[in-house]
Every structure is written in structure tokens, then in C-alpha cells.
Amino acid sequence: MSRRGVVAVLVATVLVVAAVAVVLVVRARSSASDGAARVAQQYVDLVASGEAEQLAELARLTSEPTPALADAAPLLATADERIEVVGLGEPEVTGTDRAEVAVRYRLAGEEHTWTLRLGRDDDGWRVAAPMTGAIAWDEPALRNADSEIRLGGVVVERRPRFIGEGDDVQPLYPAGYAAEKRVAPYFAAAPVPVVVLPGEPTPQPELVLRANDAARQVLAADLAAQADTCGTAEAFGRCPFYDIVATPLAGGDPTAPGWWKGFAGRPTLTVDAALDGVAIEGAIRYATPGGVRTLRFTGDAQIGFDRVARTPTLSGLEVQAVG
């Protein structure tokens, strides 16, 4: 064979090898794209379905599953509204082990787009960055009290707390949840809807703790306990009424016996929203050199919490004479 013929054969061989290499690369990229697309579709379909018995698959499809992510699944199962998948874009594959898929979805009447990032290991494609957000919980709820937060009736354990440790925030899949706050068994906030999107934390909805009858009874008992210190050795810092009476019989000493004669009737405590405090009105009886007198009063206090007894208290009670 002539030299020209040999060169022609070599050139043809190189072209064939190059063509085969291109085909192999294209096939590899196509295979990678198909695999990433299948996992992305399966993942968002699970988020959209919210089926409790299937949601464990979300952790399996994630490259780094965590206990917090596992706890997000039962919370998603209780959501009032879930995403509606509008469509997925074509995977943008980098090399053969990284991909991004644009997810278009609708939630709470609005359409959103989220870039789902995937990676591939020996076990196949996995979601590298979960499609999750969070709620920026804002505590405290009451003085010295740690509230209980629920989503769809499920207690959220991972959140910043006023008492004790806990700075982690529970990740949440995109959905519409019903948020509640309680300081059981005395205060509760009615459920409030909150829409969580992936990415930046969603502001906490306004959850107004309101007192129930149990709270009013305990606060009334605390008022009675503070009043019972009047005319005793425990009066200093506890008896709220001596300053407005200033009877000479007490000799300037609120621990002196004899001047305190108790309430005239039952005081009225008005409390609704816990952070608004307590309004009090009523009448007391006290001794003077001229006999026992009655004095009407009003007062106000903030709601505190006894960390030992786990009961609400009247904190910073101040009273004023009326008339």
C-alpha cells in the first residue's frame, strides 16, 4: 500500500474512533439526564402527594438524610395544602454526576420555580439540596415559660427556645400548614395558616396566646396568695395593698398584724391575650382607729410563669385606690 493510502486509512480510523467517542459521550450524557429527570420527578411527586406511608422515600432519595429531614415527612403529611407540580425543565447535567432541574409548582394560588440540585454516587442519583424551607419561630411566649408549637397537630421540637437548649430549626417541605401555639393547659392560640416555601425561612404567623378558665382560676389564686401575706412576716415585697391603705394601725410596717381584713367580695380578673397582661378590680377591707373600712381598687400585672409549679403568676402587680 502506498504512503498516501496508509495516511488515508489512519485518518479514517481516527475519525471513526472520534465518532464513537462522541456517541459514547452523548449516550452517557443522555443516560445521566434521563436518570436525573426520573429521580427529580419522583421526588417532587412525593412532595406533592403528601402520602404518609410513602413519604419515607423522600429521605431515601436525598444524598444526606438527617433526623430533622425525616421529621419533616410526618409534618408534610398533616399539611392543609400541598404543592401542585406544573412541570419540570430538562436536566442541566455537569459531567456525569451533577445535575440541576428547574421545578415549576403552584402553591396557595401562586406559581413558583425551584432549582432542584442532584448528585450521583454509586447507588444512583440523589437530591443533593432538599426542597425545604422553614419557619422563623419567634420566642418567648410568656415570662419564664416555654411554649409548645404545633403544625397540623404535630409538635415541632426543633426550634429556638426561651428555656433550655435548642437552636436548630425544623426543615419543612413546601406546603400550607396550620400553626398553633400552646402553654398547656392554660393558654392556647387558635390555628393560623402559614405557607412555607423552599429557601429562606418564612416569618412566623401571629399566634396570639389566649387564657382559658384554668388560667383565670390559677391567677385568681395567686392574687389571693399575695393578699394573704398582708399583715404577716412575708408582707415585704408580696403584699400589694399596704401602700394604698397607709393605716396608722399598721405603724408603717406591712407585717404588723390586725390591719388587713381581706377582700370585700371576689375581685374581678380580666385576661384575654396573654401578652396584654391582667386587669384587676375589686375592694378590700382594712382596720383603722375609727373601725374597719372598705376601699375599692384597680390593678394590673403581667403574666409570669412559675417554672417549678408550672403555673401562671401575676408578675409586677400594681394597684391603685379608686375614689
Secondary structure as UniProt FT lines:
FT   HELIX           3..49
FT   TURN            52..55
FT   HELIX           56..60
FT   HELIX           67..77
FT   STRAND          81..82
FT   STRAND          84..88
FT   STRAND          92..94
FT   TURN            95..97
FT   STRAND          98..107
FT   TURN            108..109
FT   STRAND          110..121
FT   TURN            122..123
FT   STRAND          124..127
FT   STRAND          135..136
FT   TURN            143..144
FT   STRAND          148..151
FT   TURN            152..153
FT   STRAND          154..155
FT   STRAND          175..183
FT   TURN            184..186
FT   STRAND          187..196
FT   STRAND          202..203
FT   STRAND          210..211
FT   HELIX           213..227
FT   TURN            228..231
FT   TURN            233..234
FT   TURN            236..238
FT   HELIX           242..245
FT   HELIX           248..250
FT   TURN            251..252
FT   TURN            254..255
FT   TURN            257..258
FT   STRAND          260..263
FT   STRAND          268..270
FT   HELIX           274..276
FT   STRAND          278..288
FT   TURN            289..290
FT   STRAND          291..306
FT   TURN            307..310
FT   STRAND          311..322
//
